[in-house]
Amino acid sequence: MKKLIKQFERDSGLEIYGLGLDRVKWKSVVEKFSEMILDECCLKLLDMDENTKGHHNYYKHAALEIKKHFGVEE
């Protein structure tokens, strides 16, 4: 699991490590869920970038930096 997402999972109190064999499944689900939220947020930024008619691609740059920060590749 991505390092920062794993930290959020621990900090939120989500206890997937007590699930035994189901832990592997839940680890994957938590990571996928987190990435889907992140992707949706970045898509919103990309939409905003399109609406500004290319003013230096600030929102696109922000979306890429956010994904990089969370360790999510394009």
N, C-alpha and C positions, 0 to 999 in steps of 0.2 A: 504494500500500500504506500502511496506517496507520503513522504515524511510529514508534511504539514497537515494533510488530511488525517493521518494517523494521530497526530497530536490533538487535533480537534475532536476526534473520536474519544480519546482519553479524557480530555478536558470537559467534554459534555456529559461524561458519566455513562456513556454507552458501553456496556460491558459485554463485548463479543467474545472475550477470551474465556468466559465461564461457560460457553456453550458447547464445549467438547468438540465432537466431530463436526457439528454444524458451524463451527467458527470459521472454517475456510470459506464456506458458502457466504456467510454474513460479511466477512471481510471483503469479498468481491462485490457484494451488493452495496455496502457502504461506500466503497470507492466509486462504483458506477454512478450511484445516486449523487455523490459529490461532484463528479465530473459533469453530469448532466446539468446541474445547477450552474456550475461554472461556465459551461458552453452556452447556456441560455443568456447569462449575463454578458458574455463576450459578443454574442450575436446582436444583442441590443446595442452595444457600443458600435459594432460595425454598421448597423442600421443608422445610427446617429451620424457616423462618418459619411455615409452616402447622402444623407440629407443636408450636409453642410457643403456639398458640391466640391469636395476635395480640398478643403482648407488644411493642407499639410498633413492629412491623415492622422490627426491627434488621437482620435478614438481608436483607430486601428492599432496604432502603436500602444495605446493603453491596454487593449485587449490582449495583444501579444505579450506584453510585460506581465499582465495578471496571470496568464497561462504559464509563463516561464516561472513566475514566483511560486506557483503551486506545483510545478513539476509536471504539468500536463502538456504533452506534445501535440502539435497540430496534426 
